Amino acid sequence: MRPGVTSETKHLNSKVKICLLTIIFSLLIAIPVKSEEIVAKVNGEEISRDELSERARVDHLFMTLRGAPLFANFLMETDRGQSVLNHYRGYVLDRIIEDTIIIQKAEEIGINVSEEEIENRLNGIIEATEDVDNREELLSDLKGDGRDLNDLKKEVYRRIIREKLRRKVVEEVEVSPKHIEEFYKENRKTFRDARDRIQPLEEVRDLIRERLIGRKKSEAWRKWLKEIKKEANVTRYLNQQGQ
């Protein structure tokens, strides 16, 4: 160690460096983008670089890495780190594209989300979140996380419309009595009561049906989603813009 340079000084200098990098990165993120600077198009609908930045929240990521300066340095100063960030942005863009396709399809078949539904879900979030008793405390938590109420409402909207569309897609999924019986025969030893006795089919029929329907609905949703994503006209510009 060089004379006069303690481990505490090095750690402090490293933290200062991370703070400066965070400020610079945040300022770059905050620069208004031109309307033509888009990262993708989904069936003609544009996804802006600003929306990608908002969803990826890389600036906030660096704020949370103040306690891990070496990792932050790795992300900011190495080619491999930049590759990690670029892959992350690509992952977030994939999610935005999927959300856009889902919203488009939902609106196409008349599914919508009311303000009342969003408010009810927000109230549910408040009730389910520890140490949050009212909207003011929720806003305070959001602010500390670098978000605001509008960000949360957008997230809630996407979640609700996805849930509604999924219910619509899988509403006719059913399982036959034969399928239930076959499943029971193959797995009967796993259905035991408190005395470790194998339960008869009639005692577990509803449980098996619920399990099988849940599985089939998940499979039906994944298959349907894969198909509409394949049918969508998606153009990505992310790599062309060096992000």
N, C-alpha and C positions, 0 to 999 in steps of 0.2 A: 504493500500500500504506500502511495506517495506520502512524504512528510506533510502533515497538516491536513490530510484528507481522511476523515474518519468514516466509518461505515454509516453513521447517522447522516453525515453530510452527503454522501453518495446517494443514500435513500431519499433525502430531501430534494436533491437536485433531480433525481429521477422522477419524483412526484411532480415537481414544478414543470418538468419537461412534458409529462403526460397532460397536465392541465393546459399548457400552451398548445399542445397538439389538439386537444379537445376543443379549445376555443377556436383555433384555426379551422378545424373540420366543421364545427358548428356554423361558423360564418360562411363557409363554402356552401353548406347545405341550405343556408337561409337565403342565398342569392336568388332573386326571382328568376324563373326560367321562362324562356320564350314559349309561346303556345305551340310552336311547331316542334319543340323538343319533346318527342314522345318516345317511349320505350317499347310500346307494342300497340297493335290494333286488334280488336276482337269483334268480328262481324261489322267492321267499320267504326266501332267505338274506340276512341283513343284512350290510352293509359299514359299519363304524363310522368316525366321524371320526378316531378314534385310529389305525385301520389306514391310512387315507389319509395321515395325518401321518407315520406310520412309513415308508410307501413313498415319499412325496414328499420327505421329509427337507429341507424348506425351511430349517429351523434350521441344518442342516449347510451348506446352500448359502451362507448368510450368513457362516458361519465361514470359508468358502473365499474370500469376497469382501473380506476385510480389506485385500488388496493393491489392490483396485479400489473405493475408497470412493465415487467419484462414481456408479458403476453401482449400488452398494448403496443410496445415497441415492435414486437414481432409482426403484428398486424399492419402497422403503419409503415415500417421501414424495410420489410423484406418482400421479395417477389412471391414467396410462398404465402406470406400473410395477406398480400393483396389478392392472391388467388382464392384464399379462403373467403375474403370479403366479397369477391365477385361471385363466387358460387352461392354465397348466402343471399346476395341480391337476386341472383337467378332463381333461387328457391322461393323467395318472397314474390317475385314477379309471377312465377307459376301459380302461386296461391291467388294473386290478384286476378289473373286470367281466368282461373277456375271460378272464382267468386263472380266475375263479370258474366261468364257464360250462364251460371246458375240464375243470376238476377234477370238476365235477358230472357231465359226460358220461362222463369216464373211469371214475369210480366206478360209474356206472350200468351200464357194460358189463363191469365186473369188473377194470379196470386199477388196480393199486396200486403203491406204491413202498415197498420194504423199507428198514429202517435200514441194512442191509448195503450196499445200492445207494448210499445217500446217503454212507456212510463211504467207499466205493470212489471215488465222485466227488470227495469232499473230498481224498482222498489224491492223486488225479489233478491237482487244482488246485494242491496243494503242489508236486508234481513239475514242473508246467508254469510255476510262478511264479518269476521271477528273485528272488534274494535271500531266498527263503523255503525253508528246508530241513526244517522240522518244524512241528508244530501250534502250539507256543508262539510261534514267529515269525509264524505266520498270525494267531493271536489278537492279537498285538501290532499287526499291520498293520490288522486289523479295528477295534481300539480306536482307533487313530489316525484311522480313517475314520468314527468315530462309530457303529460297529456291533459286534455280538458274534457268537459262533458260532451262536447260535440264528437270528439274522437270515440268516446264510449258508446254514444248513440249510434254511430255508424257501424261499430262492431256488433252491437245488439241487433241492428237492422239486418246485417248480413247473416247473423246466426239464426234469427227467426225465419227469414225468408228461405234459408236453406232447409230448416226443419219442416216448414210447410210444404216445400216442393218434394222433399223426401217422402213425407206422408202420402202425398198425392201419387207419387211414382209407385210406392209399394203397397197401396191400399188394398189391392186385390190378391196379394200373396197369401196363400193358404197351404196347409199340409193335409194330406189324406190320412184317414184312419189306418190304412195299410202302412204308410210311412211311419206312423207313430208306433205301430206294433213291431215293425222290423227294427226300429231303433231300440225298443225295449228289449227285444230278444238278444240283440248284440251287446247291450249294456246293462242287463238286468241286475248283475251282481253289484253294480254301483248304487243301486237304489235300496237303501237299508234304513230301517226305522231305529228308534232309540235303543232297541234291544239287539241291534245288529242282524235283524232278520230281513230277508229280501222282501220288498214290498210288492204286492200284486199290481198288475198293470192299471187297474181302475183307480188305485190310490195315487198314481203318479202320472196318469194320462194328461191332465191339464198342465202339469209341470213340463212334461216332454213336449207337448204341443207348443207351449210358450217358447221353449228353448229352440225348437226347430223353426218356428216362424221367425224368431229373432235372427237366426242364422240365415234363413232364406231371404229375409228383407235386406240384410246387409249385403248379401251377394247380388240381389236384384238392383240395389242402389249403385253399387260399384260398377256393375255391368252397364247400367243405363248412363251413368256419369261418363264412363269411358267412351261410350258411343257418341254422346253429344259433344264431347271434347274433340273427338276425331272428326265430327261433321263440321265443327266451327271453323270459320275462316280466320285464322290467327297468324299475324305477322309480328315477329319480334325484331326489335332494333337494338336491343341491349348491348350486344357485343360490338355492333357497329359504332356505338358511341363510347366504347372504351370503358364501360362500367362493369 
